[in-house]
Amino acid sequence: MIKLKPVNTPSSPSSTYNQQIMRRFFKHKLAVISLIFLCVIILLSVLAPLIAPYDPNRITGGFSQAPSAEHWLGTDQSGRDVLSRLLYGTRISLLVGFMATLISTVIGVVLGLLSGYFGGWLDMVIMRITDMVMSFPYILLVLVAAAIFEPGLTNIILILGFVDWPGVARLVRGNVLSLRETNFVKSAEVAGMSKWYILFSEILPNTVAPILVYATSVFALSILDEAALSYLGMGVTLPTASLGNMLNGAESLTILTSKPWLWVPAGSLIILLALSINFIGDALRDAVDPTSTK
């Protein structure tokens, strides 16, 4: 009997590239810590119905009661448990950030792909619309849209999603303009592949990395925007808890100075979420950059 020796098959280029990205990413200690923190916060928010000590909308104690054994973070002005509302509010804020990022990314990617690959009049129309949207001050555009539509969870998601797409569209268009001149795209065109196949199977996979990096900044910005709009009463409305409308108590100087449990937990969590997401985005940018030496 002839015994065949096992042959060591080399790993594919894609798996090697992914391993390099992971290795570069995990060299960023702050990004790793931020990723762990973000995963823990997401897990706690998802498990909020199971771990929250009280119903977030039920009065369970005195008005503006200080932290105690029964209420670890105290109660708000209506006597509701702050810790329970913080858990549920984090879930709402993360949902707004994720859905707004998803909507804006999908719109921007599709428009950027069409504009960069087909060019011509389609490119001109899409880019002029993009320039028009970007010509308005961002925060003013969000505030005007929020004032026109009724406050609510669905509306704030749609507003942020339809305002944040121009940056993604310009990024994708620039990448497509450079990729459509490469040899593998030209070879696919010569082989008779359809334009839609080339666009979504050849070009899009090579644009995913910068899209993910940009999406992290949109995610953090959407969380901050939701907090600002809900604080102003133009975002997520009461009694639904969000990190933004939990800061309403900070409008009074007395509360700011003598009752920090009403605003410090929500404010600190907003800052930590934005910082952690930005640290992750910075690490992803360095990891996918082929010229990075980190």
Secondary structure, 3 states (H helix, E strand, C coil): CCCCCCCCCCCCHHHHHHHHHHHHHCCCHHHHHHHHHHHHHHHHHHCHHHHCCCCCCCECCCCCCCCCCCCCCCECCCCEEHHHHHHHHHHHHHHHHHHHHHHHHHHHHHHHHHHHHHCHHHHHHHHHHHHHHHHCCHHHHHHHHHHHCCCCHHHHHHHHHHHCHHHHHHHHHHHHHHHCCCHHHHHHHHCCCCHHHHHHHHHHHHHHHHHHHHHHHHHHHHHHHHHHHHHCCCCCCCCCCCCCHHHHHHHCHHHHHHCHHHCHHHHHHHHHHHHHHHHHHHHHHHHHCCCCCC
